[in-house]
Amino acid sequence: MQQGEIINLRELLQQRGGRSYRGDVAVFGLDCDSHPITALRDGGVYVNAFSYILVVGGTATFSVDGVDYAVERSTLCIFSPLHLTRLHGESHDFGCMIFGVTKRFIDKLSIKNIQHRIIRGMNMYQLPIVRLADEESAVVADCIRDIARQLSREGHRYHLEMIRNALERFNIETDNILDNYGDAATDGSGAMLSRQVVVLRQFVGLLLENYKVKHGVQFYAEKVNLSSQQLTSIIKRQTGRTVSDFIDEMLYCEARNLLDVPGVSVQQVAYELGYSDQASFSKAFKRLSGMSPQQFRSRVV
């Protein structure tokens, strides 16, 4: 696993195991294992999902976009797909519960307020670590266990609806808790965010909403009132990667997700990701992976 690579929930499930609904909703680490997801320990990765990590025991350090946060019991970590995250320095008794949901799943939900709450939570990009009261931590833990229970009920006639209901409860409870924490204009210590940090977080939000239909740097630059060169310089200075790198990686990660879905043709994947035709998609995919979509599909099936 290369540092800074974007990986998806399906790949984490293959590596670690866990309970999942079609690779779009997953829960890991319920048994407080010492190393719930080893990818988080290998130099840092971007996980292509909205992720909530609740620390239930011990201590550790999360490096988030180059900033170290010490975490302990009752700490809630809230990561968007564009948080570069690394876990290190775990104590022998460290344990956590991890819940992840892809934006694709959120977008398909018919209950719009779930989307609103999850996106609202991700607006805490600048404050990804929240220390909860013990009773608040217990509520979040129970919600994650409930999601895991619903994920395991595959024979239930209304399986998807049960998962939706569990997500609804989780987001109502976390929304209620998060209302008491932080200020969207500060870094969590009360200091005002710099212009460059604000631009990075604006770009993150724009990319999550538009990467399937807007593949060019100019679109994102115009949205934040900068030139393409200025935006690229700001993003690279803070992350070590260019705007184009992020766009390509988001598309590539989602392409891997879609190619892993039985019955979805390469042409459908190309259309879903906003390419003008299958040939353009195949060329872009091969540039990033070294193989054609058909070869990749044959390899993973």
Order of alpha helices (4+ residues) and beta strands (2+ residues): beta-alpha-beta-beta-beta-beta-beta-beta-beta-beta-beta-alpha-alpha-beta-alpha-alpha-alpha-alpha-alpha-alpha-alpha-alpha-alpha
